Amino acid sequence: MASADFRTCPTTGLKVHLPAEGLIKANAVVAVVAILIGGIAALAVLLTRLPAVHILPADWFYRLLTAHALDMLVVWIIFFEIAGLYFGGTVLLNSRLAAPKVGWLAFILMVVGAGIVNAIVLMGGADVTFTSYPPLKAHPAYYLGIILFAVGTLIAVGLFFGTLAIAKKEKTYDGSLPMVTFGLMCAAIIAVLTLLHGAAIYIPTFLWSIGLLPSIDPSMYRLIFWGFGHPSQQINVCAMVAVWYLLATLTTGAKPLNEKLCRTAFLLYVLFINVASEHHLLVDPVLSTAHKIFNTGYVMHLAVLASMIHAFAVPAMTEVALRKKGYSKGLFEWLKKAPWGEPGFSSMMLSLLIFGFVGGITGVTFGTEQISIIRHNTWAITGHFHGTVVGGTTLAFMGLTYYVVPLIFRREIISKKAAQIQPYLFGIGVFIMANSMMFAGSYGIPRRHWDITFAGTAFPYAFDPTAMLFMTLAGLGGLLAIIGGAMYVLNTVGSVFFGKKL
């Protein structure tokens, strides 16, 4: 390795491969752009769901709902995760990136793909929502954009595996892979399986959209699509937990109490976390009842076991680290004296609590056959995945950003006070919004409906007033979360361009 290709971080002592640093920066910047676009769409969708405001017509509601889902669930998170893979494969291992030019090819494919998808959606060529079930048909460029994005992501993930092989061959680290890199590796394995499902369904759908295939069987589409749609969140879960371990170490100096157990939990994610996606298919006649019951009632709990292990491991290692610092009076002095003013620590703890008690527990209950069949097409499911993707993954990634900017971009955060406040505004807002969505769903509020007042219909219907109260609370929580998200974007972008150079 040529020393000229590396720099040493004066704060952490970590070696940073300069070509990898450029790719980390590029992917992180596009990730923040994606969360900005998705956040604007979220605001419009949220205000339309509230009957008292209802700002969008039906076509623009579904248009921006499609953009919001794709930009938030896929583009923002996967770009950030690719930056994380490059960071975990190079910086944490003191290694060089396997093939930087290939990394730039992957980046270009992902940017072009995401740009095409957003352009087609906003031009009205893909009002099909995230799932895009046939016989709904989007413009062919929509499917082509998704395919380009997926191919670019697969190349980037392959580059990460190549970097791990180089680090092992050149012996740039001692012993086993660091816990964070191991977790990211497991997320990358899940990503490969997920993206292959996406290719298996979007390529024939693209051929159908241009007329080369006469039709797409809806049941076949749904089955294979959910091998992509649901596991895309499981990549996020695995990466999120890896970030928890990293933030716990950065903020308190914590180390896992039992690395073998934690690594076993990550392996359980790889083996079993994708199984529960079948709860989306409970009304499909192509799968047997016995198969559905087995999938949603037994196998999924092996992945739940993994989450329970991490849910105990991360707070436990944090407690031990803080007690070693002298915060050992009584049961909870360590918690009281924890660095709550550090955005990385508050983001980690809020992410863990929201993911566990809002997203995770409801995922277990809503994923079982008996309850899923009741809740699946209500706003309760929307509340569940906002508890996982937003309150869990997005909040954890936000916390990590406050350390990536000084380390990789070599800029100070321009407003440390805003960085301290932001995780609380965002986390509390998501907590209120997600829970209110789930309570509203229990009264039957539909999941994707443009106008729940059914104004102008032949058969008007009025929901229980309590449901409308929860609708209002969801709106208030959502606005608070959007304010927190806007603070994150402004502080991050401002720091990258105007922060004091380090």
Salt bridges, closest charged atoms under 4 A:
GLU21 OE2 - ARG7 NH2 2.56
GLU21 OE1 - ARG410 NH2 3.45
ASP127 OD2 - ARG63 NH2 3.01
GLU170 OE2 - ARG96 NH2 3.00
GLU259 OE1 - ARG263 NH2 2.78
GLU278 OE1 - HIS291 NE2 3.04
ASP284 OD2 - ARG222 NE 2.77
GLU319 OE2 - ARG323 NE 2.83
GLU333 OE2 - LYS337 NZ 3.41
